[in-house]
Amino acid sequence: MTREQFANLAQTTLASGISSGATTVTVASSTGFPLIPQFRIIIDSELFLVTAVSGNVFTVMAGYENTTSTSHSSGAIVAHVMTAGVASQIYNLANNFASPRIQAFGDSRAAYCGLNVNAASSTFTTAAMRYPSNSPLAWANRFLRGRLNFDLTTGYIGQFQAISSVKVISGGSGYTAPSVSWSASAGTGLTFGTPVLAGGVIQSVPVTNQGTGFTSLPTLSVTDSTGTGATLQAIIGGTGTFGNAGETSTQCMNRLSDITASNTDIVFVCIGTNDLTNGISATTTKANLQTIFDTLITVGKLVIYCPDQARSYWGSLGSTAITNARKQLYNVKRWAYNYALLANSKNPNGNRKLIICELEDFWVDATSSTGNPLSSMTSDGLHWSGTSAQAAGLRLARQLQPLLGLDNNAPPMQVISQADVYDATYNPDGVLNYNWLMAGSTTAPTAPLTGTIASNFNAFRSNGSATGTMAGSIETTRTDGLSGSRQVFTFSLGSGSSSEQFSFGITSSTLSAYNINIGDTIIAECDMWLSGQANVNQLLLQLNLTTSGTVVMQAMDGDTTTSTLQAFGAYMAVNGDSTPMTFKTPPIIVPSGVTNFTCYAIIGFNASGAAASATATWKLTNFKLRKVV
């Protein structure tokens, strides 16, 4: 990540005026300012991020930290400043909640990498957020023990598979009364307001109804009796990432400024597969990727490129076109490998700036002549399944470990102590719940579970009817060699339903009993291990805010996925004590009217087959509920 630079009392003036959205600033003198980026300056009331310095010329990103971009006159004062964004960076680096920030950028597979956000539904009064199990980034964060942060304030949010906004690529000219229409192969209910004009140029297009069911980009058209030349692009919201379903690399280029303007530290880039079905040449794809890589690196982002994998379907392409598309895919892949070597060798301090996260070796069916992906690796012929997302996440985590200052073969360690409890004065972000390390006295779970569980928790069957072994115990001498205790559950289920589900956690409790108030931001996390599993199809951590027993807000890490979580060769993460996982919910603000909460770790099975076909050993500790302050 780029390190912020500082200088005391650095001040100068503009050598010449600049227009709104300027990308360079020429100052009278750069003396006293940092010699290298990045740092922040203020001109009048607009903040700029300085990303490069060449003599008296600063390369900048205008309108930074939500300030309004405008023009500035020659002679205006230019001052180096400490901002809220910098203070937030410093705080985040010192805390476990929010550093470094990671985001996904690209086409439809990038949109599968992040959060699912629903800003308007009948169930939730505020945005519902979850880290889904078919997201490689979410799995990587579990294996990195919660060291990464997804920032909802930067990605595309709104209703899932709805059009959250319209990006004006070109405003055209001569418009007087334009209207916008759309066409698409999927999606309904989308409506637009009257476009905003300035001098006959379209500035923005309001979305009055986001619609629903958009799995690919609609085509937007502008109708006007006088104007011409406008180009508009829809943004599919609801993932929390900068992924936009169905885009080509050329369309992604139109949105590059969105990700560069964010305070993201690590960018996971997935771009190119849609080029193959839209007649875009490998030469163009490579040129676009180079611009995207170079731009992100220049503004201080660490870039992780996931080369596209072969699809098992290719729409209307014929057999010859499919063969040629796959040849083009590998042409781009080989270029990316070589360009990564070149980009990293250019960096004088030896740090890698462009990392390739290749998944081909476990994605493709190497025993066939088609080059199709293995059926377990994809949910629909192109996008990740829960299985391949785990595999990709584990590979990504291992590549990021040394870059985060972690041993490449060991999980990151955490500061753990029973003394880490909430105190309004001395430890305001301390753990809110008692016995989160599973120590001390025990209690009994709810039938049909047997055995013992850690005190101040409950364990119960939340769905299903399978019989067999469902036993809890406390592991006081941990088999991974670390100190402390772990809650252990052993399952060997007889024949039952396809949705057997068991929960462990905090049953309905009042907010006041845990020192939680309206307006507080809270987060839940839990370390989990899974081994000996067969037909496990759910693994998640869920935090619910309730009123009169009704869930009004929910944050979740994991997924109620129907795809089986299964070991697949040496790549899979679910391999016992060697790969602990930290599940961490997105932070949520407690809305007014909420009185109670529940917080559960959940494991689910498909036990619809033969008797004793659903098994697992599930271990948990560090089950924490915290305030984010």
N, C-alpha and C positions, 0 to 999 in steps of 0.2 A: 504494500500500500504506500501511496505517496505521503511523505512526511511534511507536515505544515512547517513553513519557515516563518521566522519572526524577526522584527527589527523595531527598535524604540524610536518614536518621534519622527518616522520617515514621512516627509511631506514635500510635494512639488506642485506644479500646475500643468494643465494641458497645453502642449505646444500648438495644437490645432484642434478645432472642434470635431466632435464625433456624432454620428447619427445613431438612432435607436437600434439596438441589437448589434452594435459594432463588435468585431472580432479582434481588433487591434487598437491599442491606445498609445499614442506618441506623447511622451511627457517632456517637460523642459530639462529635467535631470533625473537620472535614476540613482544618484548618489544617496546612500543611506538605506535604500531598499534592499531586500534580500537579493543575492546574486543569482539564485536559482529558484525555480518554482517548487511548491505552489505556495501562494499567499494571497491575501485578500485586500482589496483597496475600496475606498468609497469616493464617489464623485457626486456632489450634491447629495441626493438621498438614494442613489443607486449603488448596490454592491456589485463588485466584479471579482471573479476568481482569476488570478494570474497563473497561466499554465506554462508560459515560456517567456524568457527575457533575452532580448538582443539589443544591447546598447540602451537607447532610450525608448525602445519599442517593446511594449508588453503585449503578448498574446493573451486574450481574455475571453471569459464566458460572461456575457452580460446578464443583467437581471437576476443575479445570484441570490440564493436564500429567499426566494419569493418577493424580491423587490421589483419595482416596475421599471422596465427598460425604456429609456427615453433618450433624447439628444442632449448633448452638453457642449457648452461654448468654450472656445479657446480662452485660456487663462483661468478656467475653473480649478479649484483646489483638488488635488489628488492626494489622499492620505492612506497610509497602511493602517489597518484596523484589526482588532480582535473582535470576532463576531460570536453570535449565539451558536452558529454552526461549528466553529472551532471549539468552543467550550463543550459542546455536545460530543465532539470527537474525543476530546481529552477525557471526559467522563466515561464514555463508552470503552475506551482503551483500558480504563482502570476498573471496569466492572465486567461481570460475566454475561450480562444480558445482551449486549448489542454491538459486539465488535468481533471480526470485521463484517461489513455489510456485503451481501452477495445478491446478485440479481441475474435473471436470464434475459437474453436479447435474441430475437430472431423470429422464425416463422412458427408453424403450428407445434413443432416438437419443443420449442422453447416455451410455448404457452403451457405445455404439460409439466413444466419444471417447478412451478411455484405454488402459491396459495390459491385456494378457491375462495372467492369473496362474493357474498350475496348481500347487496345493499338494500334490498327491498323484497321481503317475503312475508307470508302470513305467520310464520313461526317466530322470526327474530325481529325485535324492535330496533336493533342496530346491526351493524355489519357482522355477519357470521363468517368466521375464519377457520380454515383448517389447512394443515400441511398434509397433502394426500400421499398415499403409499405408492403411487405411480410417478412420483417426482424424484429423480436422481439427486436434486439439491437437498430435498428434505431428508433422504436417506443418508447423504453425506454428512449432514448436520447431526444426525443421530449417532453416527460412528465417531464424529469429532466431539462428542459429549456436549453438544449445544454451543459450540464456539462461534458459529456463524449466526448472522441476523438477517431476516428478511424485512425490508422496510416498506410497509404498505403505503407510505406517503409518496413513494416515487413511481411505483408500477401502475399499470392500467387496472383500475378497479371499477366496480359497478356490478350489475347483475350478471351472473354466469352465462356465457354464450349470448350476450346481448351487445349491442353497439353502444359503447360508453361515450364515444366522442368522435368527432370528425377532424382530421388533420388537413389543413389547407396547404397543399404542395405548391400550387401557384394560384394566386388570386385573380389572374386574368386582367381584363380591362373593359371599360365601357358598360359595365352592368348598371341597370336602373331598377329592375324589379325581378331579380332571379328567384327561381324555386328549385328545390333539389328533390330528385326522385331516385329510386333504387331498384335493382333487380338482383336476384340471388337464387341459387339452387336449393337453399335451405334458409329458414328463418321467417318469422311473421311479426306484424305489429309495429314495425319501425316507422316513426314519423319525425319530420324535421320542422323547425321553425323558420322564420324569415332570415336569410343570411344577412350578416352585418357587413355594410359597405363603408368604404372610405375612398372618395374620389373615383368611384366606379370599380374599385378593386375589392373582391371578396376577402374579408378579414377573418371571419369565423362563421360556422354553421351550428346553431343550437340543435341539440337532440331533444325533442319534446317527449318521445316515447322510445325507450331503448329496444323494445321488441324482445324476442327470445328465440332460441334454437338456431343461432348463427354458428355453424361449424366451419364456415369458410367465409371469405370476404365478399360482401355484396358490391356490385358495381354502382357507383354513384354518378348521376348525370345532372348537369345544370341546364335549365331552360330559361332563356331570356331573349327578348326581341332585339336587344342591342349589343349585349356583352359577349365576349369570346375568351377562350384561352384558359379558363379555370380548370384546375386538376385537384380533385378531392380524394381522400383516402379514409376509409372507415377504420376505427379501432375497436376490436372485440375485447371487451372488458371481462372482469370476473376472475382473473387468475392471479392478480397482484404482481405479475411480471411485466416485462416489456416485450413479451411474445405476442405476435398477432397472427392468428390462424390463416393459413393459405397464402402467405406472402412469398414473393420471389426475393432474391438478394437485392434486386434493384429497388423494390418497394421498401425493403428494410433500410436501405440507404436514406430514404426520405425521412425516417424516424431516428436517425443516428443521434441527432442533437438532443433527443429526449433522454437517452441513456448517458450521454456525456455530461449533461447538466445535472444528473443525479449525484448524490454523495456516495454512490456505490463504490466499494473497494475492489470487488472481484466480479467479473462479468463472465457468465457461462453462455457461450455463443453457439447457437444451433441454427444454421442457415444453409440453404442450397438445394434441398430435396425438391422443392416446388419449381426450381429452375428447370429440372429435368422434364417436367410435364408441361412446361410453358414455352418450350422452344428456345430457351436461353442457352447460349453456348458456354462451354467450359472456360473460354477466354474471358467472357464477361463475368462469370461467377468468380473466377480467380481475382480479377481486377477489383470487383466489389468487395470481396473478402479482404484483400490487401488494404483497401481504404478503411474498412471497418476496423481491422486489427491496428493499423497505424494510428488512427484517430483515437481509439480507446487507450492505447499505450501512451500516446502523447499527453493525454490529460490525467495520466497517473493510474489507470486501471490495470489490474492483473487480469489477463485474458485467458480463459480456458475454452478452447475450441473443441467441440464434439463433432467430428466429421460425420456426415450423413450416412445412414445405413440403407441397404437395399430394401425396397418395399416388397411385400408379397402381392400387391395389386398395383396396377399402373393405369387405372381409368380406361381411357379409350385407346391407349397405345397398342399397336400391333406387336407381334413377336420380334420383328427386326428392330423396331423402335425401342423395345424393352432392352434388347441386347446392347444397342448403342447407348442407351441411357446409363446402363451399368458401367460401360466402358468410360463414359464421361465422369461418372461418380468417382471411379478410381483415379482418373486423371487429376481431378480436383484434390483427392486425398493425398496423392504423392506430392503435389505442389505444396499442400499445407504442411506436410512433414518438413520439407526442405525450407520453406519460408520460416517455420518456427526456429530451425537451427540458425538461420541468418538473422532473424530478429533478436534472438537471445545473444548471439555473438556480438551484436552491435552495442549491447548495454555495457558500459565501461566498468560497472561495479560487479559484474558477473551474475547478478540476480536474473532469474528467468522472468520474462514478461509475457510470454506466450507459451501456454502449455497445451499439448494435444492429449485429449482424453479419448482414446480409441476403444471402441466396444466391439469391433468386427469379429474378434476371435471367439467371443461367446454368443454373438448375435446371429451369425449366418450358419446355415446348415451346410457344412463342408462336405457332407456325404452325397449331396445331390448335385446335379449339373445346372440347376436353375439359379443358384445364388440367393434363394429366398431366405428370410429369417426363420429360425426355429419357432414353432408355434407357441411355445411357452414364453418367448421373449417379447411378444408384441400383443397388444390388446385388440388391434384392429388391422393388422398388416403393416402398420407404419409406426405407431406411437408405442411408448414403453408399457409393458405390463408391470404388475407389482414385482415379479421375479427379476426382470431385466433392470428395473429401476434400482433394486437393491444392489445388483451386481455393479451397475454404473456408479452408484453412490459410494460403494466401498472403494472402487478404483479411484474415484475423485477424492475421497477422504485421504487415501494413502498418498496421493500426489500433493495434497495441500498441507499435510502434517509438517513436513520440514519447513515449508514456507511460513507456517504459523509459529515456528520456534519449537516444534514438538518432535520427539523422537519418531523416526519413520516407521518403527515397528511396534510402537506402544501407544495406547490411547492417551489423550491428554489427561493430566491429573487435575483434580479439583481440590480447593481448600475446603476441608470437611471437619466439622467439630460439632459436638452436641451443644457447645456454647453459642453457636450461630442461631440465636433465637431473636424474635422481634423485640425491640425496645424503641419506643418513640423517640428517645433522645440519643441513645448511644448506638443503636443498630436498626435504623428505620426500614432497611430492606432485608432484615433477618427473616428466618423461616417462621411462618405463622402457625404451623401445625406441630403438635408435640409428637415425639417419637418417630421422626422421619428417618432415623437410622436403624429402625427396627430393633432397638435394644430393650432390655428390661423385661417386664412381665408380659405374659401372653394371654390370649383369649381364644374362644372357639369360633370357627366360621359358622355360617348358616347352612343347614342341611340343603342339599345332600353332600356338601363338602364336609370333610372330617379333618381331624388333627388340630393344629394350633396356628394362630396368626398373631402378628405383632399387636400389642395393645393400642387402643385409640384408632384402630382401623376395623373395617368389616370386609368380609368376603362372602360372595353369594353367587348362585346361578341366576343370570339375568334373562336367559332364554334357552329353550330346548328341554329334552327329556331323557337323554342318554344315561345309561347306568355304567357302572365300572368304577375305576379308582379316580377319586378327586380329592387329594389330600394336601393339606398345608403343613409346613414345618418351618422352623427357624434354623438357618445355618449359622452357627456361632463361630465356627472355624471355617473361614471362607476358602474354597478350593482354588481361588485365583491368587492366593497368597497375600491378600490385603487384609487389613484389620477391620473389625466391625462385624455386623451381622447382615444377613440377607433373608428376606422372606422368600420361601421356596414353595412352589406348587407343582405337584406331579399329577399328570393326567394320563389315564389309559382308558378311553371311553369305549363302551359297547355301542351297538348300533343305535342310532338316533336320527336327529334331523340334520339338514344341511346348514343350519344356523345355530349351533350350540354356542353359548356365550357365557363367560364367567367374568365377574368384576371384583376388583380389590381397591379399596380406597376409603374416602371420607363420605359417609352418608349424609343426608340432609342436615345442615347445620345453619344456624343464624349467622349473618355477617358479623354481628357485634361480638359473638363468642370468639371470633378470630381477629378482632381489632380491625375489621374491614369496614370502610365507610363509603357512602355514595360518592362517586367521583374518583375513588382510588383506582389505580391501574394495577392489575394483579396478573400473575403468571403461575403456571404449574409446571413441574418437571419431575421426571422419574428415570432412574437408571434401570434398564432391563437387560436380561440375558435369556436366550432361548436355545435349547438344545434338544436332541432326540425327537424333533417335531415331525409329525405326519398329519397332513390335511389340516394344518392351521391356516385359517383364512382371514383372521382379524388380529391386529396388534395395534393398540392405540392408547393414547392418554386423552381424557376428555374432562373439561371444566365447564360446568353448567351453572348459570345464574338463574334463579327461579323466583316466582311469586305465586303463592297459593298452589304450589306443586306444578306450575306450568313453566317450562323452559322459555326464557325471554332472551337469552344470549348464550352463545356457546363458542368455545375455542377448543380446537382439537389438533393433536399431532398424531398422524396415522390415518387409517381409513377403514371404513366398513366395506372392504373390497371382497369381491367374490372370487378373485383369483387366489389360488393356493400359494401360501408362502412356503417355498420348498427349497431345500439345498440343491444347488446345481453346480456340480464340480467343485473346484477349489476357489471359485470366485465368490460364492455366496457368503453373506455376512452372518447368517443365522447359524453359526457353528460353535455355540457354547461359550465358555468363559474367555476364549481368545478374542472375541469381538463384543464388548459391551456396547450398548446403545443408550443414548440419552434422549428421551422424548421430552420435548418442551413445547408447550402451547404458545400461540401468539399472545402478546399482551392484550388484555381487554379492559376497558374503562367501565366501572360499575355504574349503570344508569339508574336514574331515580325510579323508585317503586320496587326495586329488588330487595328482598328480605333474606333469602336463603341461598345456599349454593351446595352443589355436590361435586366431587372430583374423584374420578375413577381411572385406574388402568384396566384395560379390557383385553381379553384374549378370546378368540373365537375359533370354532372347528367346524368342519364338514364331516359329520359322523353318519352320513346317510348310507354308507357302504357296509362292509362286513364288520362284525363285532371286533372291538379293540383296534379299529383302524385309525383312530384319532388319538395321537399321543404327543406329549411335550413335557419337558421340564422347564419351568418358567421361574426366573429369579428376579427379585426387585429390591432396590434400596434407594436411598436419597429421594424419597417421595416428598417433594417440597412444594409448598404454596407460599409465594412471596409477593410483596408489593414492589413495584418498579417506581423508584423515587428519583 
